[in-house]
Amino acid sequence: MGDSHSGSSDEVARNPIAPQGMGSVGEEAASNVVGGGSGTGPLGSAATPAASTPAATNSGLSGSKRSRRTSWVWNHFTIVKNFKDEQGIDIGQRAVCHYCDTHYKCLSNNGVGPHGRHLQKYHADKIGNASDSNFVYSKEKMRHGLALYVAAAEQPFTFGDDIRFEHFVQNCLNPSFAKVSRNSIRSDTKKGHSEVKKDLISKLATVGAIGFTSDMWSGINNRGYICVTAHYIDSSWTLQKKIIAFRLVEFPHDAEQIFESIMSVFRDFEVNKVYSITFDNHSANTATLPLFIRNLTTPYFGELLHLRCVCHVINLVVQDGLTHIAPQISKIRNAVLFIATSPSRQQEFDKICTSLYNLKPKNMNSDVQNRWNSTYLMLKSCRKYSDAISGYVNQRYRPCRGSPLTQADWEIGFEFMKFLKVFYAATVGCSGVRYPTSCIVLHHLFNISVNFRRHREHPNFAHACIDMEGKFRKYYEEMPPIFMLAAVMDPRMKLQGVSLLLRTIGTNLGITTLPSSAYVYDLLTTMYAKYDSKFRSNAACTAAPLTSSTSTNDEFWDFVSSNLGSNTVTSRIELDKYLDLESVDENDRRDFDVLAWWKNNEVKYPVLSIMARDLLTPPVSTVASESAFSAGKRVLDERRSRLAPDILDCLICLKDWEDARLGIQKRSAKDEFRGYFVDSDIDSD
């Protein structure tokens, strides 16, 4: 048979983390070969006591040079000296698996890689998952790790002081463990925060552009906190997001106070290169911009410094439209709440769904009036259940002062849900934190403009579209330069694609002030000249791919593919070479990794890749802060409402840094922004 289960050394990845086996299992299995006078080996081959040796004591070396086998795999293999294969041929000394017929070479110079990979692939349930046998318990390391866990898992400082936790660790993990008091964990957490902070300061000093987001939050203690998040692309072309501050801000929360709070964070982290700051629409945030421009060295005279949160603008646009179908939405909302707010009614509704409508029981998403995204999700959750909801509610409750919930109400609600789908997709796409968003804004604005064009003649949406388009034009008649420049750095788009989008958006919405292709090209060449003069002499970068959030059925790329051509390289400078290169293949446009493309081509474009890295860095949404606010609500709860501001800052930041280290940061704010637009001060009209 040879080595069954494909005993090659390529079965699984090399150098696996070696789990310790259970000695009793190995001893019991080995006794089948070693213990009996005329027993048979696992393959049924004859093996006498003299021909078989416990693996842990046999060296597998000829002569007198012998040593103890120490690898964990020998708890699960037995050495058979004169092993016979299926044809009865003696093939020499082999290591035979306790659990199957697989056998391997066992000379010391052969290594045990194949043995370990075989066990991990076919007998994982037998080998357990204990750590490496070289592990040495360290109290100092334990306390450091416990402090990081308490912060990252949002546990109280008393977690390590619990006698039940001590009993569990001592009896199941390590008998040397002793309880750690709450004060010690508190101190260790601050120490851990300080250590990681030093590393982060060093990291921020070595990266290129850094884009910041900032937002305000009110805790259960009625005090205001500011969250500052840093976004940057590291040397491996991975977009990183790090919360660097979650700090108390004293009243009044005016421009001067917000400015000084953010500047104190910059000074604390030794930040001297601020590429952009993304705010929501609060008037106090906008009023801080002149202060930042006067006190910071900003690129291009501050023209790229301020980004208005795209998701907040979308919210303002949709809110204007919701007012036109308020009666229908109100009736549906009241009907859903009538069912969801009573356990007995929910139970009765579930029975009706099963018995009368052949539907699975379902809890509908309830709506919050001033959160348009929750309205969309509520309507989406009611699909297929509209008849059941109407039948149940109309018999027991009249949603609108005696007016029944009708099929016409549902038709208008579901039509509006389809209309809102584009806005929802844009909000989800632009709220991503692990892929560039500055280059995809034009993509979503194009989709929104097409949505307006298609629905403005619909009798139910005509008035809504008028108001929504008006709000849209207010914010995007003057297109922010960063959206155009970053889109050019997307190889799927380049200058030709950006010009096409600007023309089409202008046509769809009657906007005549959008920039021309020549204007965008002038911006590019001016910016490139500055980069070329600064980096040409020592242009050398190293560059980890992440994928932009685009829907596979998005008609945007169909539109682009049918309208963009390709050119050949004719120019000398990097920018013109890049713009003239053949576009990305049509089949690759939908699922395309912008950062991976630049990583693979930075040698070809040593200066332009630096410019692309900077333009792709700024986030276009402050929704990333919502994850910090969600954590803040859990940490600063009723039991910990008196938590000191510096400790809260430490816990929130350390949690984010640990999540980033473990790779479990949220890639998108899809869940977080469900409650994002509750603030009453987001519109500064």
NORFENLIN-V780104 format. One record per pair of residues at least 4 apart in sequence whose C-alpha atoms are under 8 Angstrom apart, sorted by the first residue. I is the first residue (numbers start at 1). J is the second residue. If there is no record, write none. Layout:
I/J ; I/J
This chain:
1/85 ; 1/86 ; 2/85 ; 2/102 ; 2/103 ; 3/7 ; 3/8 ; 3/102 ; 3/103 ; 3/104 ; 4/101 ; 4/102 ; 4/103 ; 5/102 ; 5/118 ; 6/11 ; 7/11 ; 7/102 ; 7/103 ; 7/104 ; 7/114 ; 7/118 ; 8/114 ; 9/113 ; 9/114 ; 9/117 ; 10/14 ; 10/114 ; 11/114 ; 11/117 ; 11/118 ; 11/121 ; 12/117 ; 12/118 ; 12/121 ; 13/117 ; 14/113 ; 14/117 ; 15/113 ; 16/116 ; 16/117 ; 17/131 ; 17/132 ; 18/72 ; 18/116 ; 18/131 ; 18/132 ; 18/133 ; 19/72 ; 19/127 ; 19/128 ; 19/129 ; 19/130 ; 19/131 ; 19/132 ; 19/133 ; 20/72 ; 20/73 ; 20/127 ; 20/128 ; 20/129 ; 20/130 ; 20/131 ; 20/132 ; 20/133 ; 21/25 ; 21/26 ; 21/72 ; 21/73 ; 21/75 ; 21/76 ; 21/126 ; 21/127 ; 21/128 ; 21/130 ; 22/26 ; 22/75 ; 22/127 ; 22/128 ; 23/27 ; 23/75 ; 24/28 ; 25/29 ; 25/75 ; 25/76 ; 26/30 ; 26/74 ; 26/75 ; 26/76 ; 26/77 ; 26/98 ; 27/31 ; 27/75 ; 28/32 ; 29/33 ; 29/76 ; 29/98 ; 29/99 ; 30/34 ; 30/35 ; 30/54 ; 30/77 ; 30/78 ; 30/98 ; 31/35 ; 31/36 ; 32/36 ; 32/39 ; 32/40 ; 32/41 ; 33/39 ; 33/40 ; 33/41 ; 33/42 ; 33/47 ; 33/48 ; 33/49 ; 33/52 ; 33/78 ; 34/39 ; 34/48 ; 34/49 ; 34/52 ; 34/53 ; 34/54 ; 35/39 ; 35/49 ; 36/48 ; 36/49 ; 37/48 ; 37/49 ; 38/46 ; 38/47 ; 38/48 ; 38/49 ; 39/46 ; 39/47 ; 39/48 ; 40/44 ; 40/45 ; 40/46 ; 40/47 ; 40/48 ; 41/45 ; 41/46 ; 41/47 ; 42/96 ; 42/97 ; 42/98 ; 42/100 ; 42/101 ; 43/85 ; 43/86 ; 43/101 ; 45/83 ; 45/84 ; 45/85 ; 45/86 ; 45/88 ; 46/83 ; 46/84 ; 47/51 ; 47/52 ; 47/80 ; 47/82 ; 47/83 ; 48/52 ; 49/53 ; 51/80 ; 51/81 ; 51/82 ; 52/78 ; 52/79 ; 52/80 ; 52/81 ; 52/82 ; 53/57 ; 53/58 ; 53/78 ; 53/79 ; 53/80 ; 53/81 ; 54/58 ; 54/78 ; 54/79 ; 55/59 ; 55/69 ; 55/74 ; 55/75 ; 55/77 ; 55/78 ; 55/79 ; 55/95 ; 56/68 ; 56/69 ; 56/70 ; 56/74 ; 56/75 ; 57/67 ; 57/68 ; 57/69 ; 58/66 ; 58/67 ; 58/68 ; 58/69 ; 58/79 ; 59/66 ; 59/67 ; 59/68 ; 59/69 ; 59/107 ; 59/108 ; 60/66 ; 60/93 ; 60/106 ; 60/107 ; 60/108 ; 61/65 ; 61/66 ; 61/107 ; 61/108 ; 62/66 ; 69/74 ; 70/74 ; 71/112 ; 72/76 ; 72/133 ; 73/77 ; 73/112 ; 73/115 ; 73/116 ; 73/119 ; 74/78 ; 76/97 ; 76/98 ; 76/99 ; 76/127 ; 77/95 ; 77/96 ; 77/97 ; 77/98 ; 78/95 ; 78/96 ; 78/97 ; 78/98 ; 79/93 ; 79/94 ; 79/95 ; 79/96 ; 79/106 ; 80/93 ; 80/94 ; 80/95 ; 80/96 ; 81/92 ; 81/93 ; 81/94 ; 82/90 ; 82/91 ; 82/92 ; 82/93 ; 82/94 ; 83/90 ; 83/91 ; 83/92 ; 83/93 ; 83/94 ; 84/88 ; 84/89 ; 84/90 ; 84/91 ; 84/92 ; 85/89 ; 85/90 ; 85/91 ; 93/105 ; 93/106 ; 94/103 ; 94/104 ; 94/105 ; 94/106 ; 95/103 ; 95/104 ; 95/105 ; 95/106 ; 96/101 ; 96/102 ; 96/103 ; 96/104 ; 97/101 ; 97/102 ; 97/103 ; 99/123 ; 104/114 ; 104/115 ; 105/110 ; 106/110 ; 106/111 ; 106/112 ; 107/111 ; 112/116 ; 113/117 ; 114/118 ; 115/119 ; 116/120 ; 117/121 ; 118/122 ; 118/123 ; 119/123 ; 119/124 ; 119/127 ; 120/124 ; 120/127 ; 123/127 ; 124/128 ; 131/135 ; 137/142 ; 138/142 ; 139/143 ; 139/177 ; 140/144 ; 141/145 ; 142/146 ; 143/147 ; 143/180 ; 143/185 ; 143/188 ; 144/148 ; 144/188 ; 144/189 ; 144/192 ; 145/149 ; 146/150 ; 146/160 ; 146/185 ; 147/151 ; 147/185 ; 147/186 ; 147/188 ; 147/189 ; 147/192 ; 148/152 ; 148/189 ; 148/192 ; 148/654 ; 148/655 ; 148/658 ; 149/153 ; 149/155 ; 150/154 ; 150/155 ; 150/156 ; 150/157 ; 150/159 ; 151/155 ; 151/189 ; 151/651 ; 151/652 ; 151/654 ; 151/655 ; 152/651 ; 152/654 ; 152/655 ; 152/656 ; 152/658 ; 152/659 ; 153/655 ; 154/631 ; 154/634 ; 154/635 ; 154/651 ; 154/655 ; 155/159 ; 157/181 ; 157/182 ; 157/183 ; 157/185 ; 157/186 ; 158/162 ; 158/181 ; 158/182 ; 158/185 ; 159/165 ; 159/182 ; 160/165 ; 160/166 ; 160/179 ; 160/180 ; 160/181 ; 160/182 ; 160/185 ; 161/165 ; 161/166 ; 161/179 ; 161/180 ; 161/181 ; 161/182 ; 162/166 ; 162/179 ; 163/167 ; 163/179 ; 164/168 ; 165/169 ; 166/170 ; 166/177 ; 166/178 ; 166/179 ; 167/171 ; 168/172 ; 168/173 ; 169/173 ; 169/174 ; 169/175 ; 169/177 ; 170/174 ; 170/175 ; 170/176 ; 170/177 ; 170/178 ; 171/175 ; 180/184 ; 180/185 ; 181/185 ; 182/186 ; 183/187 ; 184/188 ; 185/189 ; 186/190 ; 187/191 ; 188/192 ; 189/193 ; 189/650 ; 189/651 ; 190/194 ; 190/647 ; 190/650 ; 191/195 ; 192/196 ; 192/654 ; 193/197 ; 193/650 ; 193/653 ; 193/654 ; 194/198 ; 195/199 ; 196/200 ; 196/654 ; 196/657 ; 197/201 ; 198/202 ; 199/203 ; 200/204 ; 201/205 ; 201/269 ; 201/270 ; 202/206 ; 203/207 ; 204/210 ; 204/271 ; 205/270 ; 205/271 ; 207/232 ; 207/233 ; 207/234 ; 207/235 ; 208/232 ; 208/233 ; 208/234 ; 208/610 ; 208/613 ; 208/614 ; 209/232 ; 209/233 ; 209/273 ; 209/274 ; 209/275 ; 209/613 ; 209/614 ; 209/617 ; 210/230 ; 210/231 ; 210/232 ; 210/273 ; 210/274 ; 210/275 ; 210/276 ; 210/614 ; 210/617 ; 210/618 ; 211/230 ; 211/231 ; 211/232 ; 211/274 ; 211/275 ; 211/276 ; 211/277 ; 211/278 ; 211/617 ; 211/618 ; 211/619 ; 212/228 ; 212/229 ; 212/230 ; 212/231 ; 212/274 ; 212/275 ; 212/276 ; 212/277 ; 212/278 ; 212/618 ; 212/619 ; 213/227 ; 213/228 ; 213/229 ; 213/230 ; 213/277 ; 213/278 ; 213/279 ; 213/619 ; 213/621 ; 213/622 ; 213/625 ; 214/226 ; 214/227 ; 214/228 ; 214/229 ; 214/277 ; 214/278 ; 214/279 ; 214/622 ; 214/625 ; 215/226 ; 215/227 ; 215/228 ; 215/279 ; 215/280 ; 215/622 ; 215/625 ; 216/224 ; 216/225 ; 216/226 ; 216/227 ; 217/224 ; 217/225 ; 217/226 ; 217/227 ; 217/629 ; 218/222 ; 218/223 ; 218/224 ; 218/225 ; 219/223 ; 219/224 ; 219/225 ; 219/632 ; 219/633 ; 219/636 ; 220/633 ; 220/636 ; 220/637 ; 220/638 ; 220/641 ; 221/641 ; 221/642 ; 223/248 ; 223/249 ; 223/250 ; 224/248 ; 224/249 ; 224/250 ; 224/251 ; 225/246 ; 225/247 ; 225/248 ; 225/249 ; 226/245 ; 226/246 ; 226/247 ; 226/248 ; 226/249 ; 226/261 ; 227/243 ; 227/244 ; 227/245 ; 227/246 ; 227/247 ; 227/625 ; 227/628 ; 228/243 ; 228/244 ; 228/245 ; 228/246 ; 228/262 ; 228/265 ; 228/625 ; 229/241 ; 229/242 ; 229/243 ; 229/244 ; 229/245 ; 229/625 ; 230/241 ; 230/242 ; 230/243 ; 230/244 ; 231/239 ; 231/240 ; 231/241 ; 231/242 ; 231/617 ; 231/618 ; 231/619 ; 232/239 ; 232/240 ; 232/241 ; 232/617 ; 232/618 ; 233/237 ; 233/238 ; 233/239 ; 233/240 ; 233/613 ; 233/617 ; 234/238 ; 234/239 ; 234/240 ; 234/543 ; 235/541 ; 235/542 ; 235/543 ; 236/542 ; 236/543 ; 236/544 ; 236/599 ; 237/543 ; 237/544 ; 237/545 ; 237/595 ; 237/596 ; 237/598 ; 237/599 ; 237/613 ; 238/434 ; 238/544 ; 238/545 ; 238/546 ; 238/595 ; 239/433 ; 239/434 ; 239/435 ; 239/436 ; 239/546 ; 239/617 ; 240/433 ; 240/434 ; 241/433 ; 241/434 ; 241/660 ; 242/653 ; 242/656 ; 242/657 ; 242/660 ; 243/628 ; 243/652 ; 243/653 ; 243/656 ; 243/657 ; 244/265 ; 244/653 ; 245/265 ; 245/649 ; 245/653 ; 246/648 ; 246/649 ; 246/652 ; 246/653 ; 247/645 ; 247/646 ; 247/648 ; 247/649 ; 248/645 ; 249/253 ; 249/257 ; 249/258 ; 249/261 ; 250/257 ; 251/257 ; 252/257 ; 253/257 ; 253/258 ; 253/284 ; 254/258 ; 254/284 ; 255/259 ; 255/284 ; 255/285 ; 255/286 ; 255/287 ; 255/288 ; 256/260 ; 256/288 ; 257/261 ; 258/262 ; 258/284 ; 258/285 ; 258/288 ; 259/263 ; 259/288 ; 259/291 ; 259/292 ; 260/264 ; 261/265 ; 262/266 ; 263/267 ; 264/268 ; 265/269 ; 266/270 ; 266/271 ; 266/272 ; 267/271 ; 272/296 ; 272/297 ; 273/297 ; 273/298 ; 274/296 ; 274/297 ; 274/298 ; 274/305 ; 275/298 ; 275/299 ; 275/304 ; 275/305 ; 275/614 ; 275/618 ; 276/304 ; 276/305 ; 276/306 ; 276/307 ; 276/618 ; 277/305 ; 277/306 ; 277/307 ; 277/618 ; 278/306 ; 278/307 ; 278/308 ; 278/309 ; 278/618 ; 278/619 ; 278/620 ; 278/621 ; 278/622 ; 279/285 ; 279/286 ; 279/306 ; 279/307 ; 279/308 ; 279/309 ; 279/621 ; 279/622 ; 280/285 ; 280/308 ; 280/309 ; 280/312 ; 280/621 ; 280/622 ; 280/682 ; 281/285 ; 281/286 ; 281/308 ; 281/309 ; 281/312 ; 281/313 ; 281/681 ; 281/682 ; 281/683 ; 281/684 ; 282/286 ; 282/681 ; 282/682 ; 282/683 ; 282/684 ; 283/287 ; 283/683 ; 283/684 ; 284/288 ; 285/289 ; 287/291 ; 288/292 ; 289/293 ; 289/306 ; 290/294 ; 291/295 ; 292/296 ; 293/297 ; 293/298 ; 293/301 ; 293/302 ; 298/302 ; 298/305 ; 299/303 ; 299/304 ; 299/305 ; 300/304 ; 302/306 ; 303/481 ; 304/481 ; 304/482 ; 307/480 ; 307/620 ; 308/313 ; 308/620 ; 308/621 ; 309/313 ; 309/620 ; 309/621 ; 309/622 ; 310/314 ; 310/427 ; 310/430 ; 310/620 ; 310/621 ; 311/315 ; 311/426 ; 311/427 ; 311/430 ; 311/431 ; 311/621 ; 311/622 ; 311/623 ; 312/316 ; 312/621 ; 312/677 ; 312/682 ; 313/317 ; 313/472 ; 313/475 ; 314/318 ; 314/423 ; 314/427 ; 314/472 ; 315/319 ; 315/372 ; 315/677 ; 316/320 ; 316/471 ; 316/683 ; 317/321 ; 317/467 ; 317/468 ; 317/469 ; 317/471 ; 317/472 ; 318/322 ; 318/372 ; 318/420 ; 318/423 ; 318/468 ; 319/323 ; 319/370 ; 319/372 ; 320/324 ; 320/464 ; 320/467 ; 320/468 ; 320/471 ; 321/325 ; 321/464 ; 321/465 ; 321/467 ; 321/468 ; 322/326 ; 322/372 ; 322/464 ; 323/464 ; 324/461 ; 324/463 ; 324/464 ; 325/329 ; 325/412 ; 325/413 ; 326/330 ; 327/331 ; 328/332 ; 328/409 ; 328/410 ; 328/412 ; 328/413 ; 329/333 ; 329/409 ; 329/413 ; 330/334 ; 330/400 ; 331/335 ; 331/399 ; 331/400 ; 331/405 ; 331/409 ; 332/336 ; 332/399 ; 332/405 ; 332/409 ; 332/410 ; 333/337 ; 333/366 ; 333/367 ; 333/378 ; 334/338 ; 334/399 ; 334/400 ; 335/339 ; 335/389 ; 335/390 ; 335/393 ; 335/397 ; 335/399 ; 336/340 ; 336/364 ; 336/365 ; 336/366 ; 336/389 ; 337/341 ; 337/366 ; 338/342 ; 338/345 ; 338/393 ; 338/397 ; 339/345 ; 339/346 ; 339/349 ; 339/393 ; 340/345 ; 340/346 ; 340/363 ; 340/364 ; 340/366 ; 341/346 ; 342/346 ; 343/347 ; 344/348 ; 345/349 ; 346/350 ; 346/363 ; 347/351 ; 348/352 ; 349/353 ; 349/361 ; 349/389 ; 349/392 ; 350/354 ; 350/360 ; 350/361 ; 350/362 ; 351/355 ; 351/361 ; 352/356 ; 352/357 ; 352/388 ; 352/392 ; 353/357 ; 353/358 ; 353/359 ; 353/360 ; 353/361 ; 353/388 ; 354/358 ; 354/359 ; 354/360 ; 354/361 ; 357/388 ; 359/385 ; 364/378 ; 364/381 ; 364/382 ; 365/374 ; 365/377 ; 365/378 ; 365/381 ; 366/374 ; 366/378 ; 367/371 ; 367/374 ; 367/375 ; 367/377 ; 367/378 ; 368/372 ; 368/374 ; 368/375 ; 369/375 ; 370/677 ; 370/678 ; 371/375 ; 371/674 ; 371/675 ; 371/676 ; 371/677 ; 371/678 ; 372/376 ; 372/677 ; 373/377 ; 373/424 ; 373/674 ; 374/378 ; 374/674 ; 374/675 ; 375/379 ; 376/380 ; 376/417 ; 376/420 ; 376/421 ; 376/424 ; 377/381 ; 378/382 ; 379/383 ; 379/413 ; 379/414 ; 379/417 ; 380/414 ; 380/417 ; 382/386 ; 383/414 ; 385/389 ; 386/390 ; 386/410 ; 387/391 ; 388/392 ; 389/393 ; 390/394 ; 390/404 ; 390/405 ; 390/406 ; 391/395 ; 392/396 ; 393/397 ; 393/398 ; 393/399 ; 393/405 ; 394/398 ; 394/399 ; 394/404 ; 394/405 ; 398/402 ; 398/403 ; 398/404 ; 398/405 ; 399/403 ; 399/404 ; 399/405 ; 400/404 ; 405/409 ; 405/410 ; 406/410 ; 407/411 ; 408/412 ; 409/413 ; 410/414 ; 411/415 ; 412/416 ; 412/460 ; 413/417 ; 414/418 ; 415/419 ; 416/420 ; 417/421 ; 418/422 ; 419/423 ; 419/451 ; 419/455 ; 420/424 ; 421/425 ; 422/426 ; 422/447 ; 422/448 ; 422/451 ; 423/427 ; 423/448 ; 424/428 ; 425/429 ; 426/430 ; 426/444 ; 426/445 ; 427/431 ; 428/432 ; 428/668 ; 428/669 ; 428/670 ; 429/437 ; 429/548 ; 429/549 ; 429/550 ; 429/668 ; 430/437 ; 430/440 ; 430/441 ; 430/620 ; 430/621 ; 431/437 ; 431/620 ; 431/621 ; 431/622 ; 431/623 ; 431/624 ; 431/668 ; 431/669 ; 431/670 ; 432/436 ; 432/437 ; 432/549 ; 432/624 ; 432/667 ; 432/668 ; 432/669 ; 433/437 ; 433/619 ; 433/624 ; 433/666 ; 433/667 ; 433/668 ; 433/669 ; 434/546 ; 434/667 ; 434/668 ; 435/546 ; 435/547 ; 435/548 ; 435/549 ; 436/440 ; 436/548 ; 436/594 ; 436/595 ; 436/616 ; 436/617 ; 436/618 ; 436/619 ; 437/441 ; 437/548 ; 437/616 ; 437/618 ; 437/619 ; 437/620 ; 438/482 ; 438/483 ; 438/486 ; 438/487 ; 438/615 ; 438/616 ; 438/617 ; 438/618 ; 438/619 ; 438/620 ; 439/483 ; 439/484 ; 439/485 ; 439/486 ; 439/487 ; 439/488 ; 439/489 ; 439/490 ; 439/616 ; 440/444 ; 440/483 ; 440/487 ; 441/445 ; 441/483 ; 441/620 ; 442/446 ; 442/483 ; 442/484 ; 442/487 ; 442/498 ; 442/501 ; 442/502 ; 443/447 ; 443/501 ; 443/556 ; 444/448 ; 445/449 ; 445/505 ; 446/450 ; 446/501 ; 446/504 ; 446/505 ; 446/556 ; 447/451 ; 447/556 ; 448/452 ; 449/453 ; 449/505 ; 449/508 ; 449/509 ; 450/454 ; 450/505 ; 450/508 ; 451/455 ; 452/456 ; 452/465 ; 452/469 ; 452/508 ; 452/509 ; 453/508 ; 453/509 ; 455/461 ; 455/462 ; 455/465 ; 456/461 ; 456/462 ; 456/463 ; 456/465 ; 456/466 ; 457/461 ; 457/462 ; 458/462 ; 461/465 ; 462/466 ; 463/467 ; 464/468 ; 465/469 ; 466/470 ; 467/471 ; 468/472 ; 469/473 ; 469/509 ; 470/474 ; 471/475 ; 472/476 ; 473/477 ; 473/509 ; 473/511 ; 475/479 ; 476/480 ; 477/511 ; 477/512 ; 477/513 ; 477/514 ; 478/513 ; 478/514 ; 479/483 ; 479/484 ; 479/514 ; 479/515 ; 480/484 ; 481/485 ; 482/486 ; 482/615 ; 483/487 ; 484/488 ; 484/498 ; 484/520 ; 485/489 ; 485/520 ; 485/523 ; 485/524 ; 485/615 ; 486/490 ; 486/612 ; 486/615 ; 486/616 ; 487/493 ; 487/494 ; 487/498 ; 488/493 ; 488/494 ; 488/495 ; 488/497 ; 488/498 ; 489/493 ; 489/494 ; 489/612 ; 489/615 ; 489/616 ; 490/494 ; 490/594 ; 491/583 ; 491/584 ; 491/594 ; 492/497 ; 492/583 ; 492/584 ; 492/589 ; 493/497 ; 493/498 ; 493/583 ; 494/498 ; 494/579 ; 495/499 ; 495/517 ; 495/520 ; 495/521 ; 495/579 ; 496/500 ; 496/517 ; 496/564 ; 497/501 ; 497/560 ; 497/564 ; 498/502 ; 498/517 ; 499/503 ; 499/516 ; 499/517 ; 500/504 ; 501/505 ; 502/506 ; 502/514 ; 502/515 ; 502/516 ; 503/507 ; 503/514 ; 504/508 ; 505/509 ; 505/511 ; 506/510 ; 506/511 ; 506/512 ; 506/513 ; 506/514 ; 507/511 ; 507/512 ; 515/519 ; 515/520 ; 516/520 ; 517/521 ; 518/522 ; 519/523 ; 520/524 ; 521/525 ; 522/526 ; 523/527 ; 524/528 ; 525/529 ; 525/575 ; 526/530 ; 527/531 ; 528/532 ; 528/575 ; 528/608 ; 528/611 ; 529/533 ; 530/534 ; 531/535 ; 531/536 ; 531/607 ; 531/608 ; 531/610 ; 531/611 ; 532/536 ; 532/607 ; 535/539 ; 535/607 ; 536/606 ; 536/607 ; 539/606 ; 539/607 ; 540/603 ; 540/606 ; 541/602 ; 541/603 ; 541/606 ; 541/610 ; 542/599 ; 542/602 ; 543/598 ; 543/599 ; 543/600 ; 543/602 ; 544/595 ; 544/596 ; 544/599 ; 545/593 ; 545/594 ; 545/595 ; 545/596 ; 546/593 ; 546/594 ; 546/595 ; 546/596 ; 547/591 ; 547/592 ; 547/593 ; 547/594 ; 547/595 ; 548/591 ; 548/592 ; 548/593 ; 548/594 ; 550/554 ; 550/590 ; 550/591 ; 551/590 ; 552/590 ; 552/591 ; 554/558 ; 555/559 ; 556/560 ; 557/561 ; 557/589 ; 557/590 ; 558/562 ; 559/563 ; 560/564 ; 561/586 ; 565/583 ; 566/580 ; 566/581 ; 566/582 ; 566/583 ; 567/580 ; 567/581 ; 567/582 ; 567/583 ; 568/580 ; 568/581 ; 568/582 ; 569/577 ; 569/578 ; 569/580 ; 569/581 ; 569/582 ; 570/576 ; 570/577 ; 570/580 ; 571/576 ; 571/577 ; 571/580 ; 572/576 ; 572/577 ; 573/577 ; 574/578 ; 574/605 ; 574/607 ; 574/608 ; 575/579 ; 575/608 ; 576/580 ; 577/581 ; 584/588 ; 584/589 ; 585/589 ; 588/592 ; 593/597 ; 594/598 ; 595/599 ; 596/600 ; 597/601 ; 598/602 ; 598/609 ; 598/612 ; 601/605 ; 601/609 ; 602/606 ; 602/608 ; 602/609 ; 605/609 ; 606/610 ; 607/611 ; 608/612 ; 609/613 ; 610/614 ; 611/615 ; 612/616 ; 613/617 ; 614/618 ; 622/626 ; 623/627 ; 623/669 ; 623/672 ; 623/673 ; 623/676 ; 624/628 ; 624/669 ; 625/629 ; 626/630 ; 626/669 ; 626/672 ; 626/673 ; 626/676 ; 627/631 ; 627/669 ; 627/672 ; 628/632 ; 628/652 ; 629/633 ; 630/634 ; 630/672 ; 631/635 ; 631/652 ; 632/636 ; 632/648 ; 632/652 ; 633/637 ; 635/640 ; 635/648 ; 636/640 ; 636/641 ; 636/642 ; 636/643 ; 636/648 ; 637/641 ; 643/647 ; 643/648 ; 644/648 ; 645/649 ; 646/650 ; 647/651 ; 648/652 ; 649/653 ; 650/654 ; 651/655 ; 652/656 ; 653/657 ; 654/658 ; 655/659 ; 656/660 ; 656/665 ; 657/661 ; 658/662 ; 659/663 ; 659/664 ; 659/665 ; 660/664 ; 660/665 ; 669/673 ; 670/674 ; 672/676 ; 673/677 ; 677/682
